[in-house]
Amino acid sequence: MRQLVSTLEKSIEMHSNHILPPYLSWLHNAAVGFLLRGEQVSVLFKPEEFYTTLLDRCRKANHRIALASLYLGTGPLEEQLVRALDGRLTERGGNLQVSILLDAMRSSRGTTNSRTMLLPLLRSHYPHCQVSLFHTPRLRGLLRFILPARYNELVGLQHIKLYLFDNDVIISGANLSHDYFTNRQDRYIVISECPSLADFYFGLVERLSAVSMSLDERNTLTPSTPHLHPYLSTLQSYESEARNSVWGYYLQAADKSAQTQTQDTGDTWVFPLLGLPPLAVNQDSTVTRRILESAESGSTIHLATGYFNLTDEYTATILDNSRACFRLLMAHPTANGFLAAHGLAGGIPGAYTRFAAMFLERAQQCGRVAMWEYQRPGWTYHAKGLWLTPPGYHRPHFTLIGSSNFGARSVQRDLENQMAIYTNNGHLQDVLLSEQEHLYKLGTPFSLEVATLPERKPALWVLAFMWFFKSYF
């Protein structure tokens, strides 16, 4: 982080367009920034919009596509997406490059999985289509052999959700599967015609792919970089070299941005943020905490997460170190993705209720926090991020969007990407307000009385499980 500050601090005075307010001006020192027009940023509101946008962009991309997700589902909608990629690769011949980055453990579940879904693309279009699977270096040795499928995912995942088509970028928390295309609510922001941002993210996917496993047409995995194996190389050597490659790329991008964007004009800044705990990169959580701390007195922060399990650091920041008022939105147990799951996972919704109740007990002392639960019959909830409305305004000027749930997994285990967006564009502020209201209007108040209702009390075994495995949620 110090190296990034050193790279960027000299560039602040060079920016002639002072868009960021004083309480956020430090972002120029903390992250690579891209200046653009608010008209280039649009918000999707519905899962079906997300899906149709993915299909449309796959069918129209001319020179590059990058898809980074936890996994690809195996149903008809996912098959249609693969067919769209196949058709466009056939039409464009060698002029289109497709790079897909998924998680190795999640994408290998069962006999029909993400890997088998993508084999036809590899067999028909390699090397113009390449599939990489990130394998956390922390799953190694005896642990790798004794943990069964699903449970091995607790150690760490590739959790970034990023979809890129030519010079357009979609930042989301949604995966590439049926629920996320139909009845699982998430967030989706599209940034159009921004070559510098698309270059950055395409390069990031390439760097992450280079430290991952490569899938071949025989459905076998080999290290993308032969001498850099995530669980056979020593942990120290893998983490060091992978960090130097990925974080080194970020620093290079920051330096390039500082040199090339000093003459740009616009009304909106976007700042990509990375959380790569296996590579000792914690930029995302560090910047997020400072954003919460920097908000001025009288500000309102709407913070949403599909899985409420704030780290102790986030809790302390919100309750002790921030002056803003907070409006928190989380999934009701009936909207939790683990509802009715088999085995131990079936108790997870109850555990999240208990986490929320414990937080609210502390929050009542400060009087700046209110909580809601998203409920919609037949739907689950997965949207996360925040909207910051400065004092004296009724529309958010700032948002965070991406894959992070602000919990222990996001901070300590999984690869994450968030984007910080600040805008002075009135129309974009209106759109962000509409997005915020679209989610919160389906929230019902959460209180300690609600948490203690008989049907909401988690079983004793869930409480015991929760204390032992809180950092895995």
Buried (B, 14 or more C-beta within 10 A) or exposed (E): EEEBEEBBEEBBEEBEBEBBBEBBBBBBBBBBBBBBBBBBBBBBBBBEBBBEBBBEBBBEBEEBBBBBBBBBBBEEBBEEBBBBBBEBBEEBEEEBBBBBBBBBBBBBBEEEBBBBBBBBBBEEBEEBBBBBBBBBBBBBEEEBEEBEEBBBBBBBBBBBBBBBBBBBBBBBBBBBBBBBBBBBBBBBBBBBEBEBBBBBBBBBBBBBBBBBBBBBEEEEBEBBBEEBBBBEBEBEEBBEBBBEBBBEBBBBBBBBBBEEBBEBEBBBBBBBBBBBBBBEBBBBBBBBBBBBBBBBEEBBBBBBBBBBBBBEBBBBBBBEEBBBBBBBBBBBBBBBBBBEBEEBBBBBBBBBBBBBBBBBEBBEEEEBBBBBBBBBEEBBBBBBBBBBBBEEBEBBBBBBBBBBBBBBBBBBBBBBBBBBBBBBBEEBBEBBBEBBEBBBEBBEEBEEEBBEEEEBBBEEEBBEBBEEBBBBB
